[in-house]
Amino acid sequence: MATNWFLSELVFRIYSDSNPSLHRFDKQLRLIESVTEREAYRKLLQLAKQETERLNNPSLKEGLRWEFAGVGMLHNVAVPEDGTELHYSIEQTEDADEYMQSLRNRNSEIKSHLAITA
């Protein structure tokens, strides 16, 4: 049987002892190789368990606790080609200028890291 690639998203809720009203979520995109979608899902659940154990290691981050919240997506990437769209999201913000400035800052950091001038 041929294997497939699945793009997936694991979502973890982060709890803070010092700020219980803070609501944060860690969203991780993962690429999973599997024969079937069901097998990919099982692999994701195993990864989530391992990641939860790793993130909740007391020596890593005191005062924080990660809880697996769920699988945000699971998409078969049948034949990946150059430029294939793997994921998209539409975001809504209260402050478009702030969002654009944040995006420009991230782009500048990427260019600096890659030593690209534009």
C-alpha contacts under 8 A as a table, 3 or more apart, distances in Angstrom:
res1	aa1	res2	aa2	distance
1	M	35	V	6.84
2	A	35	V	6.27
3	T	33	E	6.50
3	T	34	S	5.29
3	T	35	V	4.32
3	T	36	T	7.63
4	N	33	E	5.71
4	N	34	S	5.33
4	N	35	V	5.52
4	N	36	T	7.18
4	N	76	N	7.02
4	N	77	V	7.14
4	N	78	A	6.41
5	W	31	L	6.68
5	W	32	I	5.61
5	W	33	E	4.64
5	W	34	S	6.31
5	W	76	N	5.98
5	W	77	V	5.35
5	W	78	A	6.67
6	F	31	L	5.71
6	F	32	I	5.04
6	F	33	E	6.38
6	F	34	S	7.45
6	F	37	E	7.65
6	F	40	A	7.07
6	F	74	L	6.32
6	F	75	H	5.27
6	F	76	N	4.40
6	F	77	V	5.43
7	L	29	L	6.99
7	L	30	R	5.93
7	L	31	L	4.79
7	L	32	I	6.43
7	L	73	M	7.60
7	L	74	L	5.72
7	L	75	H	5.16
7	L	76	N	6.42
7	L	77	V	6.59
7	L	86	L	6.99
8	S	29	L	5.59
8	S	30	R	5.14
8	S	31	L	6.24
8	S	32	I	7.29
8	S	44	L	8.00
8	S	71	V	7.32
8	S	72	G	7.15
8	S	73	M	5.13
8	S	74	L	4.36
8	S	75	H	6.35
9	E	27	K	6.44
9	E	28	Q	5.35
9	E	29	L	4.44
9	E	30	R	5.98
9	E	71	V	5.71
9	E	72	G	4.96
9	E	73	M	5.20
9	E	74	L	6.81
10	L	27	K	5.77
10	L	28	Q	5.12
10	L	29	L	6.51
10	L	30	R	7.38
10	L	44	L	7.56
10	L	48	A	6.94
10	L	68	F	7.83
10	L	69	A	7.92
10	L	70	G	6.26
10	L	71	V	4.88
10	L	72	G	5.99
10	L	73	M	7.79
11	V	25	F	6.61
11	V	26	D	5.69
11	V	27	K	4.58
11	V	28	Q	6.41
11	V	68	F	6.31
11	V	69	A	5.42
11	V	70	G	5.43
11	V	71	V	6.03
11	V	72	G	6.26
12	F	25	F	5.51
12	F	26	D	5.01
12	F	27	K	6.49
12	F	66	W	6.09
12	F	67	E	5.37
12	F	68	F	4.44
12	F	69	A	4.95
12	F	70	G	7.10
13	R	23	H	7.72
13	R	24	R	6.10
13	R	25	F	4.52
13	R	26	D	6.33
13	R	66	W	5.63
13	R	67	E	5.16
13	R	68	F	6.34
13	R	69	A	5.87
14	I	23	H	7.10
14	I	24	R	5.35
14	I	25	F	5.68
14	I	26	D	7.01
14	I	64	L	6.70
14	I	65	R	5.68
14	I	66	W	4.64
14	I	67	E	6.52
15	Y	20	P	6.67
15	Y	22	L	7.49
15	Y	23	H	7.21
15	Y	24	R	7.32
15	Y	64	L	5.56
15	Y	65	R	5.04
15	Y	66	W	6.33
15	Y	67	E	7.97
16	S	19	N	5.26
16	S	20	P	5.50
16	S	22	L	7.04
16	S	63	G	5.76
16	S	64	L	4.68
16	S	65	R	6.57
17	D	20	P	5.85
17	D	63	G	4.99
17	D	64	L	6.28
18	S	63	G	6.69
19	N	22	L	5.62
20	P	23	H	7.81
32	I	40	A	6.27
32	I	43	K	7.69
32	I	44	L	7.78
33	E	40	A	7.01
34	S	37	E	7.14
34	S	39	E	6.16
34	S	40	A	5.37
35	V	39	E	6.82
35	V	40	A	7.62
36	T	39	E	5.22
36	T	40	A	6.29
37	E	40	A	4.95
37	E	41	Y	6.18
37	E	74	L	7.98
37	E	76	N	7.52
38	R	41	Y	5.09
38	R	42	R	6.36
39	E	42	R	5.07
39	E	43	K	6.21
40	A	43	K	5.04
40	A	44	L	6.19
41	Y	44	L	4.98
41	Y	45	L	6.35
41	Y	74	L	7.68
42	R	45	L	5.17
42	R	46	Q	6.39
43	K	46	Q	5.10
43	K	47	L	6.16
44	L	47	L	4.96
44	L	48	A	6.03
44	L	71	V	7.89
45	L	48	A	4.98
45	L	49	K	6.26
46	Q	49	K	5.13
46	Q	50	Q	6.32
47	L	50	Q	5.09
47	L	51	E	5.98
48	A	51	E	5.05
48	A	52	T	5.97
48	A	68	F	6.54
49	K	52	T	5.18
49	K	53	E	6.30
49	K	68	F	7.70
50	Q	53	E	5.21
50	Q	54	R	6.19
51	E	54	R	4.97
51	E	55	L	5.95
52	T	55	L	5.19
52	T	56	N	5.99
52	T	66	W	6.23
52	T	67	E	6.53
52	T	68	F	6.62
53	E	56	N	5.28
53	E	57	N	6.40
54	R	57	N	5.44
55	L	60	L	7.07
55	L	61	K	7.86
55	L	65	R	7.63
55	L	66	W	6.47
56	N	60	L	7.41
56	N	61	K	7.60
56	N	64	L	7.65
56	N	65	R	5.83
56	N	66	W	6.17
57	N	60	L	5.61
57	N	61	K	7.39
58	P	61	K	6.14
58	P	62	E	5.95
59	S	62	E	7.01
61	K	64	L	5.95
71	V	74	L	7.39
77	V	80	P	6.08
77	V	86	L	7.42
80	P	84	T	5.98
81	E	84	T	5.37
85	E	88	Y	7.58
93	T	96	A	6.20
93	T	99	Y	7.28
95	D	98	E	5.42
95	D	99	Y	6.39
96	A	99	Y	5.01
96	A	100	M	6.10
97	D	100	M	5.10
97	D	101	Q	6.12
98	E	101	Q	5.10
98	E	102	S	6.16
99	Y	102	S	5.13
99	Y	103	L	6.21
100	M	103	L	4.98
100	M	104	R	6.14
101	Q	104	R	5.04
101	Q	105	N	6.15
102	S	105	N	5.05
102	S	106	R	6.29
103	L	106	R	5.14
103	L	107	N	6.20
104	R	107	N	5.05
104	R	108	S	6.12
105	N	108	S	5.07
105	N	109	E	6.25
106	R	109	E	5.07
106	R	110	I	6.27
107	N	110	I	5.10
107	N	111	K	6.15
108	S	111	K	5.08
108	S	112	S	6.02
109	E	112	S	5.07
109	E	113	H	6.08
110	I	113	H	5.07
110	I	114	L	6.18
111	K	114	L	5.08
111	K	115	A	5.60
111	K	116	I	4.83
111	K	117	T	6.75
112	S	115	A	4.76
112	S	116	I	6.33
112	S	117	T	7.98
113	H	116	I	7.88
